[in-house]
Amino acid sequence: MTAVNPAQTPAENAVGRPTPITNATGLQKPSGMPVHKYGRYEAVEIPDRTWPEKRVTKAPRWLSTDLRDGNQALIDPMSPARKREMFDLLVRMGYKEIEVGFPSSGETDFAFVRSIIEEGAIPEDVTISVLTQAREELIERTVESLRGAHRATVHLYNATAPTFRRVVFRGSKEQVKQIAVDGTRLVMEYAEKILGDETIFGYQYSPEIFTDTELDFALEVCEAVCDVWQPEEGREIILNLPATVERSTPSTHADRFEWMSRNLSRREFVCLSVHPHNDRGTAVAAAELALMAGADRIEGCLFGQGERTGNVDLVTLGMNLFSQGVDPQIDFSQIDEIRRTSEYCNQMEVHPRHPYAGDLVYTAFSGSHQDAIKKGFDAMEADAAAQGKTVDDIEWAVPYLPIDPKDVGRSYEAVIRVNSQSGKGGIAYVLKNDHKLDLPRRMQIEFSRIIQAKTDAEGGEVTPAQIWTTFQDEYLPNPDNAWGRVQIRSGQTTTGSDGQDTITVEANVDGTDTVLTGTGNGPISAFFEALQAIGIDARLLDYTEHTMSEGASAQAASYIECAIDGKVLWGIGIDANTTRASLKAVVSAVNRATR
């Protein structure tokens, strides 16, 4: 018998129960980090809590705060054009409540709110929301921004947590509560004074940093606000309980929501809204458990954009429902377009491993995973045939794939032929090291498939010289290697007083010399219009460029991803002039579409 090592006698684990002895060769030791600086989160006593037995069986109300909370966290906040692109995307996806800005913070946000109202960009069934602090001049400016809106909500907040009361505002509980009460009254007065009968007006209040606010005080402030607003049938109030900083486990967050939901006196007239941030990395879980605990609505951002570690991710939340057979009531069927638009608007990339939307989330590199996936597809086809149905009509059951990639607009190529991406890094290295071309990630994937097809057909090793020859043949038509419908010889761009660019391009189209002209908000946009005249329907999806060397004679490489007649293709152009390089890149993609 082996003697017990005294160092391995049972200790207490993280929840206070004895840890069993193991045969480990070593034990965890103290880290030496200053843990004494940090207090534990406060637990909530609810012996008869009900949320653990609940399931989410229908979609909540959603509010996107991409244009407000998400935008304020960007290194480079959205321009008006990028804001409008994001707003239009959210509308297309089906969001019915969208927080569009903080109009009292400056002219940019105020002007954007006015533009979408005055230009009729807001569908009648969409409610826009605007945020304000509880100061009279800010409230007046905020309500003024909504003049003429069909459906609008003013969202007022003030900090209620003890640290903020003591350190930031140096005020008592009563003073903090009075700020919320006075702010609510001012919102009502200015709405009555400024907004006409055409506006269906709503109100939202947030006891900010709810996660750190004493529950009884958070309830007291919310009840005082309700006393002013007087919610009743047909006159709801939205009470948003934000995890401004995520401070506890998702289970404790759920307890706090169940406690508030139980104790609010006019609960049937309250929309209880959850607004998690991701400081502990559990915002999605916190939001889902809050729904089980009584929340009615979730506020968040696409792909978790937001301050610090981000707001809760609306894409993951919606797709989690979808994967369980619950309609999220938001359209994620073109998830790559959603991702590309979000990346353009936020100027931030979505991680390749991001749930549901990353480049690699439906791709298996492990041989055992590949085998299981292939067998899963075979079994699905056999089961569907046995039932006299199509694969789309039976329950999805493929190992390692929680959803059918086709349902979000992905093809099966990366799943079935997972080795098609093998060597992508090596191919990208050869092109960058030998030829100074730094391909965008999705173009790397596209070209690696071309190389894989070549190795599949011919076998053997592909050399750097063969990679470059194949790349030239695929993307770089030139006088010595002229192929495709369009060859351009020269181009000229002029900018009018209205800021629009007009382009004139001398080209050869289908063997005939011709002049193409078009107008747009830039040379590329103008060139796309010019191509319409010869029956080419092209749309820009992504664009990037870089110089290939230093000095006055440096050339630029432009990469353009286009949707052309239903195909998504990359093109590349190389030229000393960046505009000509971008036009060549468009031609490269256009010619590849008809090759």
Protein Blocks (a to p, Z undefined) as FASTA:
>chain_A
ZZddfklgccddfkopacdddfbfbdcddehiafklpccddddddfkbcklmpccfbdcd
dddfklmmmmmmpfbacdfklmmmmmmmmmmnopabdcfbjfklomklmmmmmmmmmnop
acfkbccddddddbfklmmmmmmmmgoiabdcddddddfbfklmmmmnopafklmmmmmm
mmmmmmmmmmmmmpcfklccddddddehkllgcfklmmmmmmmmmmmnopaehiacdddd
ddfbacbdfklmmmmmmmmmmmpmklmlpccdddddfknopmmmmmmmmmmnopabdcdd
ehhiaehjbpadfklmmmmmmmnopaehiafklmmlmmmmmmmmnopacdfklghkamkl
mccfbfklmmmmmmmmmmmmmmmmmnopafklpccddehiabafklnopafklmmmmmlm
goklmmmmmmmmmnopacdfklmmmmmmmmmmmmmmngpjddfklmmmmmmmmmmgcfkl
ggdjbdcfbdcddddfkopacddddddeehiacddddddfbfklmmmmmmmmnopacddf
bdcdddfbecjklccdddddddeehiacddddddfblklmmmmmmmmmmmmmmZZ
